[in-house]
């Protein structure tokens, strides 16, 4: 995907400002974020500041979001999914073991009551 230039961003912002009445006079810039199972409006975070980069970041316009954002690589995502699945199975087995303990305690109590 081609990255936007500053002049392209300016054109979009200028059009948004011209049409700001369409948005009730208040148009809040935000950054779209990916989420799982989202229903409703597009998930996003607000912007706290923008500044021109310098030194290693020369030639960049840096946008700072109100929440920390980071990229996630496919292998990291796969590891997280595997860990989540493993935890889910552990919880499932734990529920089963708790039910089995409860059943055995009940059986033991009944057996103890029947012993003279």
Secondary structure by P-SEA (a helix, b strand, c coil): cccccaaaaaaaaaaaaaaccccccbbbbbbbbbbcccccccbbbbbcbbbbbcccccccccccccbbbbbbcaaaaaaaaaaaaaaaaaaaaaaaaaaaaaaaaaaaaaaaaacc
